Amino acid sequence: MSEPRIVIVGFPSAQILDITGPLEVFSTASRFLPIPRYATQLVSTDGGPVLSTSGLEFATEPIDQVVAGIDTLVVSGGRDMDEATADTKLICNIQRLAGLSRRVTSVCSGAFLLAAAGLLDGRRATTHWAECADLERDYPTISVEPDAIYVQDGNVWTSAGVTAGIDLALALVADDHGRRAAATVAQRLVVYLRRSGGQGQFSAVLAAQTANDEPIRDLLTWIPENLTADLSIPAMAARTHLSDRQFSRLFKAEVGITPAEHVEAVRMEAACRLLETTRLGMGEIARACGYGAPETLNRAFRRRLNTTPGDHRHHFGPV
């Protein structure tokens, strides 16, 4: 296929970034890589202008007029998913187009549309972290991975919320043309080639902004800058002028996870970032992130990411 055809499915109240994020990745790849350009097409149930959640309209063609020659089907998510999944014409056409596509993908809650079309039955998948439990409840045959940025199961790819569609599209470019090509696109867009860790880390990092208790909020801001400090519960409790028990209870209430779980998530994020963006040795990274020794860093990677620091750097390190 000289021009791989990307068909992006939208609907009323679709999330505009679910559409424009992947669209910009494929557009940038077409402009700056020596490859056959990606031909993109936006479709909806009836075609015409479609109003997104942000109030921005985007032009679409009728979905039932797409007949063949699809390389990648991209299904966006949005706000009114109950209405979208109840749109029989939309679901039937997604199912039909999936059979005509080399790859089938979804962004954010678009996974619910793939699920309604029966395309995720017996597969691993993900969606926005806030909706993973709903996906698992409504479609029990799906193996939902709530912490993944994106999941590939055969020729079906699903991604986490909103901007994770950019991560997904970069992975598709890498799948087509190699990691170096995807890295070029990421540099042009000024984004990471692949964010380290999973969705859970973003909840942990954002906790510093959302915690109501000021001492806890100050502590959450202080932790990433002091990963080599004593981050035991007694030491952190002392910083907040609380007893160990009071601190643990308040931290869990404010952040949603235990202090130890949060510290490990922040340390893991820092280690992933150093592996991806520097050529520091494993000992230096282990010490900088508070692990002390490479062996401890290695155990943490196996426990949390089911991989090793070396493998992580091999796949996501500097090009």
ChimeraX commands (.cxc) that place a marker at each C-alpha (Angstrom):
marker #1 position 0.00,0.00,0.00 radius 0.5
marker #1 position 1.75,3.18,-1.20 radius 0.5
marker #1 position -0.12,5.50,1.16 radius 0.5
marker #1 position -1.23,3.74,4.35 radius 0.5
marker #1 position -4.78,4.88,5.01 radius 0.5
marker #1 position -5.71,5.87,8.56 radius 0.5
marker #1 position -9.45,6.05,9.25 radius 0.5
marker #1 position -10.32,7.92,12.46 radius 0.5
marker #1 position -13.82,7.46,13.86 radius 0.5
marker #1 position -15.51,10.30,15.73 radius 0.5
marker #1 position -19.00,10.99,17.05 radius 0.5
marker #1 position -20.90,13.82,18.79 radius 0.5
marker #1 position -19.10,14.74,22.04 radius 0.5
marker #1 position -15.90,12.99,20.97 radius 0.5
marker #1 position -12.78,14.15,22.82 radius 0.5
marker #1 position -10.96,16.38,20.34 radius 0.5
marker #1 position -7.47,15.36,21.55 radius 0.5
marker #1 position -8.35,11.72,20.98 radius 0.5
marker #1 position -8.61,12.69,17.31 radius 0.5
marker #1 position -6.07,15.48,16.83 radius 0.5
marker #1 position -3.33,13.79,18.91 radius 0.5
marker #1 position -2.93,10.75,16.63 radius 0.5
marker #1 position -3.76,12.88,13.58 radius 0.5
marker #1 position -0.83,15.20,14.31 radius 0.5
marker #1 position 1.54,12.27,14.84 radius 0.5
marker #1 position 0.68,10.77,11.45 radius 0.5
marker #1 position 0.81,14.21,9.80 radius 0.5
marker #1 position 4.23,14.95,11.30 radius 0.5
marker #1 position 5.53,11.55,10.21 radius 0.5
marker #1 position 4.32,12.24,6.68 radius 0.5
marker #1 position 6.05,15.63,6.58 radius 0.5
marker #1 position 9.39,14.85,8.17 radius 0.5
marker #1 position 10.13,11.19,7.45 radius 0.5
marker #1 position 11.27,9.69,4.11 radius 0.5
marker #1 position 8.30,7.33,4.06 radius 0.5
marker #1 position 5.06,7.00,2.09 radius 0.5
marker #1 position 2.77,9.62,3.62 radius 0.5
marker #1 position -0.11,8.54,5.80 radius 0.5
marker #1 position -3.48,9.34,4.22 radius 0.5
marker #1 position -5.95,10.23,6.97 radius 0.5
marker #1 position -9.74,10.27,6.86 radius 0.5
marker #1 position -12.17,11.35,9.59 radius 0.5
marker #1 position -15.55,9.64,9.65 radius 0.5
marker #1 position -18.72,9.63,11.77 radius 0.5
marker #1 position -22.09,7.92,11.62 radius 0.5
marker #1 position -23.69,10.35,9.14 radius 0.5
marker #1 position -20.78,12.54,8.13 radius 0.5
marker #1 position -20.73,16.33,8.18 radius 0.5
marker #1 position -19.57,18.59,11.01 radius 0.5
marker #1 position -19.35,16.93,14.41 radius 0.5
marker #1 position -19.19,18.88,17.68 radius 0.5
marker #1 position -16.46,17.74,20.09 radius 0.5
marker #1 position -16.50,18.03,23.88 radius 0.5
marker #1 position -14.45,21.24,23.68 radius 0.5
marker #1 position -16.99,22.92,21.38 radius 0.5
marker #1 position -14.71,22.63,18.35 radius 0.5
marker #1 position -16.35,21.14,15.26 radius 0.5
marker #1 position -14.48,18.78,12.95 radius 0.5
marker #1 position -15.50,17.77,9.43 radius 0.5
marker #1 position -16.22,14.10,8.76 radius 0.5
marker #1 position -17.35,11.78,5.99 radius 0.5
marker #1 position -20.11,9.15,6.41 radius 0.5
marker #1 position -18.70,5.98,7.91 radius 0.5
marker #1 position -20.73,3.68,5.68 radius 0.5
marker #1 position -19.06,5.13,2.58 radius 0.5
marker #1 position -15.69,3.67,3.61 radius 0.5
marker #1 position -15.42,0.40,1.76 radius 0.5
marker #1 position -11.86,-0.97,1.64 radius 0.5
marker #1 position -8.13,-0.35,1.72 radius 0.5
marker #1 position -7.73,0.58,5.41 radius 0.5
marker #1 position -4.35,0.24,7.06 radius 0.5
marker #1 position -5.29,1.42,10.57 radius 0.5
marker #1 position -8.67,2.07,12.17 radius 0.5
marker #1 position -8.56,4.56,15.06 radius 0.5
marker #1 position -11.66,4.85,17.27 radius 0.5
marker #1 position -11.78,7.91,19.51 radius 0.5
marker #1 position -13.38,8.24,22.91 radius 0.5
marker #1 position -15.51,11.00,24.35 radius 0.5
marker #1 position -18.09,12.12,26.85 radius 0.5
marker #1 position -21.44,10.54,25.96 radius 0.5
marker #1 position -20.28,6.96,25.59 radius 0.5
marker #1 position -23.68,5.48,26.50 radius 0.5
marker #1 position -25.18,7.22,23.47 radius 0.5
marker #1 position -22.24,6.30,21.24 radius 0.5
marker #1 position -22.33,2.61,22.17 radius 0.5
marker #1 position -26.11,2.60,21.61 radius 0.5
marker #1 position -25.63,3.91,18.05 radius 0.5
marker #1 position -26.24,0.65,16.17 radius 0.5
marker #1 position -25.13,2.08,12.83 radius 0.5
marker #1 position -21.86,3.29,14.33 radius 0.5
marker #1 position -21.12,-0.01,16.10 radius 0.5
marker #1 position -21.96,-2.14,13.05 radius 0.5
marker #1 position -19.73,-0.03,10.84 radius 0.5
marker #1 position -16.84,-0.15,13.33 radius 0.5
marker #1 position -17.18,-3.92,13.29 radius 0.5
marker #1 position -17.27,-3.90,9.47 radius 0.5
marker #1 position -14.27,-1.58,9.11 radius 0.5
marker #1 position -12.27,-3.64,11.60 radius 0.5
marker #1 position -12.56,-6.56,9.19 radius 0.5
marker #1 position -11.10,-4.39,6.44 radius 0.5
marker #1 position -8.19,-3.06,8.52 radius 0.5
marker #1 position -4.67,-4.29,9.14 radius 0.5
marker #1 position -4.74,-2.75,12.62 radius 0.5
marker #1 position -7.59,-1.74,14.90 radius 0.5
marker #1 position -7.00,0.82,17.65 radius 0.5
marker #1 position -8.84,2.91,20.19 radius 0.5
marker #1 position -7.99,5.99,22.22 radius 0.5
marker #1 position -9.28,6.50,25.75 radius 0.5
marker #1 position -12.96,5.48,26.11 radius 0.5
marker #1 position -13.02,4.48,22.45 radius 0.5
marker #1 position -12.29,1.05,23.92 radius 0.5
marker #1 position -15.98,0.88,24.87 radius 0.5
marker #1 position -16.91,1.17,21.18 radius 0.5
marker #1 position -14.51,-1.63,20.26 radius 0.5
marker #1 position -15.93,-3.67,23.11 radius 0.5
marker #1 position -19.52,-3.03,22.01 radius 0.5
marker #1 position -18.53,-4.24,18.55 radius 0.5
marker #1 position -17.15,-7.46,20.07 radius 0.5
marker #1 position -13.61,-6.63,19.00 radius 0.5
marker #1 position -12.06,-6.93,22.47 radius 0.5
marker #1 position -13.62,-10.24,23.50 radius 0.5
marker #1 position -10.93,-12.42,25.07 radius 0.5
marker #1 position -8.27,-9.74,24.60 radius 0.5
marker #1 position -6.13,-7.58,26.85 radius 0.5
marker #1 position -7.02,-3.89,26.69 radius 0.5
marker #1 position -6.92,-0.59,28.53 radius 0.5
marker #1 position -8.78,2.72,28.64 radius 0.5
marker #1 position -8.76,5.90,30.75 radius 0.5
marker #1 position -7.78,4.98,34.32 radius 0.5
marker #1 position -11.06,6.35,35.69 radius 0.5
marker #1 position -13.09,4.05,33.42 radius 0.5
marker #1 position -11.13,0.79,33.63 radius 0.5
marker #1 position -13.40,-0.61,36.34 radius 0.5
marker #1 position -16.48,0.15,34.21 radius 0.5
marker #1 position -14.94,-1.55,31.18 radius 0.5
marker #1 position -14.10,-4.60,33.26 radius 0.5
marker #1 position -17.61,-4.70,34.77 radius 0.5
marker #1 position -19.51,-4.18,31.51 radius 0.5
marker #1 position -17.36,-6.55,29.44 radius 0.5
marker #1 position -16.07,-9.32,31.73 radius 0.5
marker #1 position -14.40,-11.25,28.87 radius 0.5
marker #1 position -11.87,-8.42,28.47 radius 0.5
marker #1 position -8.64,-8.58,30.49 radius 0.5
marker #1 position -8.35,-4.91,31.49 radius 0.5
marker #1 position -4.88,-3.52,32.29 radius 0.5
marker #1 position -5.63,-0.35,34.27 radius 0.5
marker #1 position -2.06,0.92,34.57 radius 0.5
marker #1 position -1.00,0.61,30.93 radius 0.5
marker #1 position -0.40,3.61,28.65 radius 0.5
marker #1 position -1.32,1.38,25.74 radius 0.5
marker #1 position -1.83,-2.33,25.17 radius 0.5
marker #1 position -1.22,-4.36,22.03 radius 0.5
marker #1 position -2.96,-7.71,21.68 radius 0.5
marker #1 position -2.41,-9.06,18.19 radius 0.5
marker #1 position -3.54,-6.46,15.67 radius 0.5
marker #1 position -5.70,-4.66,18.24 radius 0.5
marker #1 position -4.20,-1.74,20.17 radius 0.5
marker #1 position -5.94,0.24,22.92 radius 0.5
marker #1 position -4.64,3.27,24.79 radius 0.5
marker #1 position -5.23,5.08,28.04 radius 0.5
marker #1 position -6.83,8.51,28.37 radius 0.5
marker #1 position -6.67,11.45,26.01 radius 0.5
marker #1 position -2.98,12.33,25.41 radius 0.5
marker #1 position -2.08,8.62,25.57 radius 0.5
marker #1 position -3.40,8.58,21.99 radius 0.5
marker #1 position -0.15,10.36,21.08 radius 0.5
marker #1 position 1.87,7.59,22.76 radius 0.5
marker #1 position -0.20,5.04,20.86 radius 0.5
marker #1 position 0.27,6.76,17.50 radius 0.5
marker #1 position 4.03,7.03,18.06 radius 0.5
marker #1 position 4.09,3.31,18.82 radius 0.5
marker #1 position 2.25,2.66,15.56 radius 0.5
marker #1 position 4.81,4.73,13.63 radius 0.5
marker #1 position 7.57,2.74,15.36 radius 0.5
marker #1 position 5.76,-0.47,14.41 radius 0.5
marker #1 position 5.69,0.69,10.78 radius 0.5
marker #1 position 9.09,2.34,10.37 radius 0.5
marker #1 position 11.23,1.64,13.42 radius 0.5
marker #1 position 11.97,3.34,16.69 radius 0.5
marker #1 position 14.33,5.92,15.20 radius 0.5
marker #1 position 11.57,7.19,12.91 radius 0.5
marker #1 position 9.15,7.46,15.83 radius 0.5
marker #1 position 11.82,9.29,17.86 radius 0.5
marker #1 position 12.14,11.87,15.07 radius 0.5
marker #1 position 8.39,12.49,15.18 radius 0.5
marker #1 position 8.46,12.75,18.99 radius 0.5
marker #1 position 11.26,15.32,18.80 radius 0.5
marker #1 position 9.28,17.39,16.30 radius 0.5
marker #1 position 6.24,17.32,18.57 radius 0.5
marker #1 position 8.37,17.97,21.68 radius 0.5
marker #1 position 6.99,14.92,23.50 radius 0.5
marker #1 position 8.59,11.82,24.97 radius 0.5
marker #1 position 8.87,8.88,22.59 radius 0.5
marker #1 position 7.25,6.80,25.30 radius 0.5
marker #1 position 6.27,7.83,28.77 radius 0.5
marker #1 position 7.71,5.56,31.40 radius 0.5
marker #1 position 5.59,3.61,33.83 radius 0.5
marker #1 position 1.83,3.55,33.64 radius 0.5
marker #1 position -1.29,5.58,34.24 radius 0.5
marker #1 position -1.04,5.09,37.99 radius 0.5
marker #1 position 2.08,7.24,38.19 radius 0.5
marker #1 position 0.18,10.26,36.92 radius 0.5
marker #1 position -2.32,9.97,39.75 radius 0.5
marker #1 position 0.65,9.80,42.14 radius 0.5
marker #1 position 2.39,12.83,40.65 radius 0.5
marker #1 position -0.81,14.89,40.42 radius 0.5
marker #1 position -1.56,14.11,44.05 radius 0.5
marker #1 position 0.81,16.93,44.99 radius 0.5
marker #1 position -1.57,19.37,43.32 radius 0.5
marker #1 position -4.84,17.88,44.52 radius 0.5
marker #1 position -4.17,17.10,48.19 radius 0.5
marker #1 position -6.19,19.34,50.48 radius 0.5
marker #1 position -3.95,19.04,53.52 radius 0.5
marker #1 position -1.13,21.57,53.22 radius 0.5
marker #1 position 1.58,19.59,55.09 radius 0.5
marker #1 position 0.83,16.51,52.94 radius 0.5
marker #1 position 0.81,18.65,49.78 radius 0.5
marker #1 position 4.17,20.18,50.74 radius 0.5
marker #1 position 5.58,16.73,51.42 radius 0.5
marker #1 position 4.40,15.45,48.04 radius 0.5
marker #1 position 6.20,18.34,46.34 radius 0.5
marker #1 position 9.35,17.71,48.39 radius 0.5
marker #1 position 9.63,13.94,47.79 radius 0.5
marker #1 position 10.62,13.95,44.05 radius 0.5
marker #1 position 13.40,16.42,44.79 radius 0.5
marker #1 position 14.79,14.41,47.70 radius 0.5
marker #1 position 14.72,10.77,46.64 radius 0.5
marker #1 position 17.97,10.01,48.46 radius 0.5
marker #1 position 16.63,11.31,51.77 radius 0.5
marker #1 position 15.13,9.16,54.52 radius 0.5
marker #1 position 11.62,8.49,53.17 radius 0.5
marker #1 position 10.53,6.07,55.84 radius 0.5
marker #1 position 7.15,6.60,57.47 radius 0.5
marker #1 position 8.67,7.88,60.74 radius 0.5
marker #1 position 10.84,10.41,58.85 radius 0.5
marker #1 position 7.96,11.65,56.67 radius 0.5
marker #1 position 5.59,11.75,59.64 radius 0.5
marker #1 position 8.10,13.94,61.48 radius 0.5
marker #1 position 8.19,16.36,58.56 radius 0.5
marker #1 position 4.41,16.77,58.78 radius 0.5
marker #1 position 4.46,16.95,62.62 radius 0.5
marker #1 position 2.15,13.94,62.92 radius 0.5
marker #1 position 2.41,10.61,64.64 radius 0.5
marker #1 position 3.23,7.65,62.42 radius 0.5
marker #1 position -0.35,6.38,62.62 radius 0.5
marker #1 position -1.94,9.79,62.00 radius 0.5
marker #1 position 0.38,10.40,59.06 radius 0.5
marker #1 position -0.30,7.04,57.41 radius 0.5
marker #1 position -4.06,7.46,57.79 radius 0.5
marker #1 position -4.10,11.05,56.48 radius 0.5
marker #1 position -1.74,10.28,53.57 radius 0.5
marker #1 position -3.90,7.37,52.41 radius 0.5
marker #1 position -7.02,9.53,52.65 radius 0.5
marker #1 position -5.45,12.39,50.69 radius 0.5
marker #1 position -3.49,10.45,48.05 radius 0.5
marker #1 position -5.37,7.18,47.76 radius 0.5
marker #1 position -2.32,4.95,48.27 radius 0.5
marker #1 position 0.06,4.31,51.16 radius 0.5
marker #1 position 3.16,6.47,51.69 radius 0.5
marker #1 position 5.42,3.56,50.76 radius 0.5
marker #1 position 3.49,2.92,47.52 radius 0.5
marker #1 position 3.75,6.58,46.57 radius 0.5
marker #1 position 7.48,6.76,47.27 radius 0.5
marker #1 position 8.07,3.65,45.16 radius 0.5
marker #1 position 6.01,5.07,42.28 radius 0.5
marker #1 position 7.95,8.35,42.31 radius 0.5
marker #1 position 11.30,6.56,42.51 radius 0.5
marker #1 position 10.33,4.26,39.65 radius 0.5
marker #1 position 9.30,7.24,37.50 radius 0.5
marker #1 position 12.62,8.96,38.19 radius 0.5
marker #1 position 14.59,5.80,37.37 radius 0.5
marker #1 position 12.68,5.27,34.12 radius 0.5
marker #1 position 13.31,8.84,33.08 radius 0.5
marker #1 position 17.06,8.58,33.72 radius 0.5
marker #1 position 17.24,5.29,31.82 radius 0.5
marker #1 position 15.39,6.85,28.88 radius 0.5
marker #1 position 17.19,10.18,28.68 radius 0.5
marker #1 position 20.76,9.63,30.00 radius 0.5
marker #1 position 23.63,7.17,29.73 radius 0.5
marker #1 position 24.29,7.05,33.47 radius 0.5
marker #1 position 25.36,3.68,34.83 radius 0.5
marker #1 position 22.95,1.49,36.78 radius 0.5
marker #1 position 24.77,2.21,40.04 radius 0.5
marker #1 position 24.49,5.96,39.53 radius 0.5
marker #1 position 20.79,5.72,38.70 radius 0.5
marker #1 position 20.10,3.44,41.66 radius 0.5
marker #1 position 21.80,5.88,44.04 radius 0.5
marker #1 position 20.19,8.98,42.50 radius 0.5
marker #1 position 16.70,7.52,42.88 radius 0.5
marker #1 position 17.15,6.28,46.42 radius 0.5
marker #1 position 17.49,2.57,45.64 radius 0.5
marker #1 position 21.07,2.45,46.90 radius 0.5
marker #1 position 22.28,-0.48,44.82 radius 0.5
marker #1 position 21.64,-1.83,41.29 radius 0.5
marker #1 position 20.27,-5.06,42.77 radius 0.5
marker #1 position 17.51,-3.16,44.59 radius 0.5
marker #1 position 16.72,-1.21,41.42 radius 0.5
marker #1 position 16.53,-4.45,39.46 radius 0.5
marker #1 position 14.15,-6.05,41.98 radius 0.5
marker #1 position 11.89,-2.97,41.89 radius 0.5
marker #1 position 11.70,-3.10,38.09 radius 0.5
marker #1 position 10.83,-6.78,38.09 radius 0.5
marker #1 position 8.18,-6.25,40.73 radius 0.5
marker #1 position 6.48,-3.21,39.22 radius 0.5
marker #1 position 7.13,-3.44,35.47 radius 0.5
marker #1 position 7.99,-7.12,35.00 radius 0.5
marker #1 position 11.22,-6.18,33.23 radius 0.5
marker #1 position 14.79,-5.13,34.04 radius 0.5
marker #1 position 16.42,-1.69,33.95 radius 0.5
marker #1 position 18.66,-2.90,31.15 radius 0.5
marker #1 position 15.75,-4.08,29.02 radius 0.5
marker #1 position 13.91,-0.83,29.68 radius 0.5
marker #1 position 16.87,1.21,28.47 radius 0.5
marker #1 position 17.29,-1.05,25.44 radius 0.5
marker #1 position 13.69,-0.42,24.35 radius 0.5
marker #1 position 13.22,3.20,25.44 radius 0.5
marker #1 position 16.67,4.67,25.97 radius 0.5
marker #1 position 18.49,7.33,23.94 radius 0.5
marker #1 position 18.44,6.67,20.20 radius 0.5
marker link #1:1,2 radius 0.2
marker link #1:2,3 radius 0.2
marker link #1:3,4 radius 0.2
marker link #1:4,5 radius 0.2
marker link #1:5,6 radius 0.2
marker link #1:6,7 radius 0.2
marker link #1:7,8 radius 0.2
marker link #1:8,9 radius 0.2
marker link #1:9,10 radius 0.2
marker link #1:10,11 radius 0.2
marker link #1:11,12 radius 0.2
marker link #1:12,13 radius 0.2
marker link #1:13,14 radius 0.2
marker link #1:14,15 radius 0.2
marker link #1:15,16 radius 0.2
marker link #1:16,17 radius 0.2
marker link #1:17,18 radius 0.2
marker link #1:18,19 radius 0.2
marker link #1:19,20 radius 0.2
marker link #1:20,21 radius 0.2
marker link #1:21,22 radius 0.2
marker link #1:22,23 radius 0.2
marker link #1:23,24 radius 0.2
marker link #1:24,25 radius 0.2
marker link #1:25,26 radius 0.2
marker link #1:26,27 radius 0.2
marker link #1:27,28 radius 0.2
marker link #1:28,29 radius 0.2
marker link #1:29,30 radius 0.2
marker link #1:30,31 radius 0.2
marker link #1:31,32 radius 0.2
marker link #1:32,33 radius 0.2
marker link #1:33,34 radius 0.2
marker link #1:34,35 radius 0.2
marker link #1:35,36 radius 0.2
marker link #1:36,37 radius 0.2
marker link #1:37,38 radius 0.2
marker link #1:38,39 radius 0.2
marker link #1:39,40 radius 0.2
marker link #1:40,41 radius 0.2
marker link #1:41,42 radius 0.2
marker link #1:42,43 radius 0.2
marker link #1:43,44 radius 0.2
marker link #1:44,45 radius 0.2
marker link #1:45,46 radius 0.2
marker link #1:46,47 radius 0.2
marker link #1:47,48 radius 0.2
marker link #1:48,49 radius 0.2
marker link #1:49,50 radius 0.2
marker link #1:50,51 radius 0.2
marker link #1:51,52 radius 0.2
marker link #1:52,53 radius 0.2
marker link #1:53,54 radius 0.2
marker link #1:54,55 radius 0.2
marker link #1:55,56 radius 0.2
marker link #1:56,57 radius 0.2
marker link #1:57,58 radius 0.2
marker link #1:58,59 radius 0.2
marker link #1:59,60 radius 0.2
marker link #1:60,61 radius 0.2
marker link #1:61,62 radius 0.2
marker link #1:62,63 radius 0.2
marker link #1:63,64 radius 0.2
marker link #1:64,65 radius 0.2
marker link #1:65,66 radius 0.2
marker link #1:66,67 radius 0.2
marker link #1:67,68 radius 0.2
marker link #1:68,69 radius 0.2
marker link #1:69,70 radius 0.2
marker link #1:70,71 radius 0.2
marker link #1:71,72 radius 0.2
marker link #1:72,73 radius 0.2
marker link #1:73,74 radius 0.2
marker link #1:74,75 radius 0.2
marker link #1:75,76 radius 0.2
marker link #1:76,77 radius 0.2
marker link #1:77,78 radius 0.2
marker link #1:78,79 radius 0.2
marker link #1:79,80 radius 0.2
marker link #1:80,81 radius 0.2
marker link #1:81,82 radius 0.2
marker link #1:82,83 radius 0.2
marker link #1:83,84 radius 0.2
marker link #1:84,85 radius 0.2
marker link #1:85,86 radius 0.2
marker link #1:86,87 radius 0.2
marker link #1:87,88 radius 0.2
marker link #1:88,89 radius 0.2
marker link #1:89,90 radius 0.2
marker link #1:90,91 radius 0.2
marker link #1:91,92 radius 0.2
marker link #1:92,93 radius 0.2
marker link #1:93,94 radius 0.2
marker link #1:94,95 radius 0.2
marker link #1:95,96 radius 0.2
marker link #1:96,97 radius 0.2
marker link #1:97,98 radius 0.2
marker link #1:98,99 radius 0.2
marker link #1:99,100 radius 0.2
marker link #1:100,101 radius 0.2
marker link #1:101,102 radius 0.2
marker link #1:102,103 radius 0.2
marker link #1:103,104 radius 0.2
marker link #1:104,105 radius 0.2
marker link #1:105,106 radius 0.2
marker link #1:106,107 radius 0.2
marker link #1:107,108 radius 0.2
marker link #1:108,109 radius 0.2
marker link #1:109,110 radius 0.2
marker link #1:110,111 radius 0.2
marker link #1:111,112 radius 0.2
marker link #1:112,113 radius 0.2
marker link #1:113,114 radius 0.2
marker link #1:114,115 radius 0.2
marker link #1:115,116 radius 0.2
marker link #1:116,117 radius 0.2
marker link #1:117,118 radius 0.2
marker link #1:118,119 radius 0.2
marker link #1:119,120 radius 0.2
marker link #1:120,121 radius 0.2
marker link #1:121,122 radius 0.2
marker link #1:122,123 radius 0.2
marker link #1:123,124 radius 0.2
marker link #1:124,125 radius 0.2
marker link #1:125,126 radius 0.2
marker link #1:126,127 radius 0.2
marker link #1:127,128 radius 0.2
marker link #1:128,129 radius 0.2
marker link #1:129,130 radius 0.2
marker link #1:130,131 radius 0.2
marker link #1:131,132 radius 0.2
marker link #1:132,133 radius 0.2
marker link #1:133,134 radius 0.2
marker link #1:134,135 radius 0.2
marker link #1:135,136 radius 0.2
marker link #1:136,137 radius 0.2
marker link #1:137,138 radius 0.2
marker link #1:138,139 radius 0.2
marker link #1:139,140 radius 0.2
marker link #1:140,141 radius 0.2
marker link #1:141,142 radius 0.2
marker link #1:142,143 radius 0.2
marker link #1:143,144 radius 0.2
marker link #1:144,145 radius 0.2
marker link #1:145,146 radius 0.2
marker link #1:146,147 radius 0.2
marker link #1:147,148 radius 0.2
marker link #1:148,149 radius 0.2
marker link #1:149,150 radius 0.2
marker link #1:150,151 radius 0.2
marker link #1:151,152 radius 0.2
marker link #1:152,153 radius 0.2
marker link #1:153,154 radius 0.2
marker link #1:154,155 radius 0.2
marker link #1:155,156 radius 0.2
marker link #1:156,157 radius 0.2
marker link #1:157,158 radius 0.2
marker link #1:158,159 radius 0.2
marker link #1:159,160 radius 0.2
marker link #1:160,161 radius 0.2
marker link #1:161,162 radius 0.2
marker link #1:162,163 radius 0.2
marker link #1:163,164 radius 0.2
marker link #1:164,165 radius 0.2
marker link #1:165,166 radius 0.2
marker link #1:166,167 radius 0.2
marker link #1:167,168 radius 0.2
marker link #1:168,169 radius 0.2
marker link #1:169,170 radius 0.2
marker link #1:170,171 radius 0.2
marker link #1:171,172 radius 0.2
marker link #1:172,173 radius 0.2
marker link #1:173,174 radius 0.2
marker link #1:174,175 radius 0.2
marker link #1:175,176 radius 0.2
marker link #1:176,177 radius 0.2
marker link #1:177,178 radius 0.2
marker link #1:178,179 radius 0.2
marker link #1:179,180 radius 0.2
marker link #1:180,181 radius 0.2
marker link #1:181,182 radius 0.2
marker link #1:182,183 radius 0.2
marker link #1:183,184 radius 0.2
marker link #1:184,185 radius 0.2
marker link #1:185,186 radius 0.2
marker link #1:186,187 radius 0.2
marker link #1:187,188 radius 0.2
marker link #1:188,189 radius 0.2
marker link #1:189,190 radius 0.2
marker link #1:190,191 radius 0.2
marker link #1:191,192 radius 0.2
marker link #1:192,193 radius 0.2
marker link #1:193,194 radius 0.2
marker link #1:194,195 radius 0.2
marker link #1:195,196 radius 0.2
marker link #1:196,197 radius 0.2
marker link #1:197,198 radius 0.2
marker link #1:198,199 radius 0.2
marker link #1:199,200 radius 0.2
marker link #1:200,201 radius 0.2
marker link #1:201,202 radius 0.2
marker link #1:202,203 radius 0.2
marker link #1:203,204 radius 0.2
marker link #1:204,205 radius 0.2
marker link #1:205,206 radius 0.2
marker link #1:206,207 radius 0.2
marker link #1:207,208 radius 0.2
marker link #1:208,209 radius 0.2
marker link #1:209,210 radius 0.2
marker link #1:210,211 radius 0.2
marker link #1:211,212 radius 0.2
marker link #1:212,213 radius 0.2
marker link #1:213,214 radius 0.2
marker link #1:214,215 radius 0.2
marker link #1:215,216 radius 0.2
marker link #1:216,217 radius 0.2
marker link #1:217,218 radius 0.2
marker link #1:218,219 radius 0.2
marker link #1:219,220 radius 0.2
marker link #1:220,221 radius 0.2
marker link #1:221,222 radius 0.2
marker link #1:222,223 radius 0.2
marker link #1:223,224 radius 0.2
marker link #1:224,225 radius 0.2
marker link #1:225,226 radius 0.2
marker link #1:226,227 radius 0.2
marker link #1:227,228 radius 0.2
marker link #1:228,229 radius 0.2
marker link #1:229,230 radius 0.2
marker link #1:230,231 radius 0.2
marker link #1:231,232 radius 0.2
marker link #1:232,233 radius 0.2
marker link #1:233,234 radius 0.2
marker link #1:234,235 radius 0.2
marker link #1:235,236 radius 0.2
marker link #1:236,237 radius 0.2
marker link #1:237,238 radius 0.2
marker link #1:238,239 radius 0.2
marker link #1:239,240 radius 0.2
marker link #1:240,241 radius 0.2
marker link #1:241,242 radius 0.2
marker link #1:242,243 radius 0.2
marker link #1:243,244 radius 0.2
marker link #1:244,245 radius 0.2
marker link #1:245,246 radius 0.2
marker link #1:246,247 radius 0.2
marker link #1:247,248 radius 0.2
marker link #1:248,249 radius 0.2
marker link #1:249,250 radius 0.2
marker link #1:250,251 radius 0.2
marker link #1:251,252 radius 0.2
marker link #1:252,253 radius 0.2
marker link #1:253,254 radius 0.2
marker link #1:254,255 radius 0.2
marker link #1:255,256 radius 0.2
marker link #1:256,257 radius 0.2
marker link #1:257,258 radius 0.2
marker link #1:258,259 radius 0.2
marker link #1:259,260 radius 0.2
marker link #1:260,261 radius 0.2
marker link #1:261,262 radius 0.2
marker link #1:262,263 radius 0.2
marker link #1:263,264 radius 0.2
marker link #1:264,265 radius 0.2
marker link #1:265,266 radius 0.2
marker link #1:266,267 radius 0.2
marker link #1:267,268 radius 0.2
marker link #1:268,269 radius 0.2
marker link #1:269,270 radius 0.2
marker link #1:270,271 radius 0.2
marker link #1:271,272 radius 0.2
marker link #1:272,273 radius 0.2
marker link #1:273,274 radius 0.2
marker link #1:274,275 radius 0.2
marker link #1:275,276 radius 0.2
marker link #1:276,277 radius 0.2
marker link #1:277,278 radius 0.2
marker link #1:278,279 radius 0.2
marker link #1:279,280 radius 0.2
marker link #1:280,281 radius 0.2
marker link #1:281,282 radius 0.2
marker link #1:282,283 radius 0.2
marker link #1:283,284 radius 0.2
marker link #1:284,285 radius 0.2
marker link #1:285,286 radius 0.2
marker link #1:286,287 radius 0.2
marker link #1:287,288 radius 0.2
marker link #1:288,289 radius 0.2
marker link #1:289,290 radius 0.2
marker link #1:290,291 radius 0.2
marker link #1:291,292 radius 0.2
marker link #1:292,293 radius 0.2
marker link #1:293,294 radius 0.2
marker link #1:294,295 radius 0.2
marker link #1:295,296 radius 0.2
marker link #1:296,297 radius 0.2
marker link #1:297,298 radius 0.2
marker link #1:298,299 radius 0.2
marker link #1:299,300 radius 0.2
marker link #1:300,301 radius 0.2
marker link #1:301,302 radius 0.2
marker link #1:302,303 radius 0.2
marker link #1:303,304 radius 0.2
marker link #1:304,305 radius 0.2
marker link #1:305,306 radius 0.2
marker link #1:306,307 radius 0.2
marker link #1:307,308 radius 0.2
marker link #1:308,309 radius 0.2
marker link #1:309,310 radius 0.2
marker link #1:310,311 radius 0.2
marker link #1:311,312 radius 0.2
marker link #1:312,313 radius 0.2
marker link #1:313,314 radius 0.2
marker link #1:314,315 radius 0.2
marker link #1:315,316 radius 0.2
marker link #1:316,317 radius 0.2
marker link #1:317,318 radius 0.2
marker link #1:318,319 radius 0.2
view
